[in-house]
């Protein structure tokens, strides 16, 4: 089985992943509270349009519109019985958009969290989680994705279940976790411990890293931590939000502009990321600015706190943790 992602990484120093799905679809008319995933069946032309605009902006990797397409998340919209159909449709829509491109584009099957806590923190068992993820992974594989992309995971138990289910399809697997709580995941795990966990998996990941979080400054800080723990040949992913979310007139908007995301993209390269994209709030226009900023850019040394904060604003982590990291760097 071919591995388009590996082939492109062998040819290029970095690849550009796409931006946000949900926040862009809300701007395209997605009804408040509705899962974006349902548009794979209800408005496939809009999903295709967003994929196409990201490809036009420079994306080498597009994620399917299936982030919440496991039956736990779909149950919130009473659509759990359509999980297979929604995932297969999402994969086909992305694949058709890729076929219109004039260059190779990787289609990554997006798999988000179940929204449940696994034992011992919650009631969802490892076996049940694997079954839930397996249903989604197999549907995405049948739809024709190039790899499975597990994202926005907060706990190692859930990540292990998702990776096992995804690997069973025979497709390459990538993953990103979210470190939005003083530089740690919601479950208290650091980027360094996440790297250790990934390295100990029985299934090697083709890429791993961080997405979403509490703004681009924390995302870059997280990537620096990953890079300090990386092994030779590791491919690190940076997929940060477009600035910090703020409530304006009852709506959530993101503070980052195109210049902010261009600076973020360059810092991500400096930090060692080889796959760089955007998460919540990142539009095709933002991605185009990122793409342009990386043309002929020669990466510098990994950025320190001062450089990150000068470019992207304060790193929102606990003061004690901030001092600990500086001491370790010294």
DAQUIDA-V675058 format. One line per field, one symbol per residue. ss: DSSP state (H for helix, E for strand, L for the rest). phi: phi as a letter, one per 20 degrees, with the letter a starting at -180 (. if undefined). psi: psi as a letter, one per 40 degrees, with the letter a starting at -180 (. if undefined). Layout:
# DAQUIDA-V675058
ss->???
phi->???
psi->???
This chain:
# DAQUIDA-V675058
ss->LLLHHHHHHHHLLLEEELLLLHHHHHHLLLLLLLLHHHHHHHLHHHHHHHHHHHHHHLLLEEELLLLLLLHHHHHHHLLHHHHHHHHHHHHHHHHHHHHLLLLLLEEEEEELLLLLLELLLLLELHHHHHHHHHHHHHHHHHHLLLEEEEEEELLHHHHHHHHHHHHLLLLEEEEEELLLELLELLLLLEHHHHHHHHHHLLLLLLEEEEEELLLHHHHHHHHHHHHHHLLLLLLEEEEELLLLEEEELLEEEELLLHHHHHHHHHHHHHLLLLEEEELLLLLHHHHHHHHHHHLLLLLLLLLLHHHHHHHHLLLLLLHHHHHHHHHHHL
phi->.fcfgfffffecfbcdefdfdgfffffeogggnefggffgdebgffffffgffffffpfecdefecgdeeffffffdlcffdgffffffgfffffffffefebfceddefceffndeegeebdfefffffffffgffffffffofebdcecledcffffffffffffffnefccbcdddcclncfgeneegffffffffeffdfefabrcbmndofffffgfffffffdfdgnfdddccefendfceclndecdffdffgfffgfffffffofdccbcdgneegffffffgffefmfefefgfegfffffecngeecfgfffffffffff
psi->higddddddddidiihiaaicddddddeehiheihdddedddfdddddddddddddeehehhhigfdffiddddddefedeedddddddddddddddddeieihhhhhhhhaideihihedaehidddddddddddddddddefidihhhifieiddddddddddddeeeiihiiiihgegfeiideehidddddddddeidhhidiibiibafidddddddddddddeiiheihhhhgiigahhihhfeihihehadddddddddddddeehehhaibhehiddddddddddehehhiaihiidddddddeiihgiiddddddddddd.
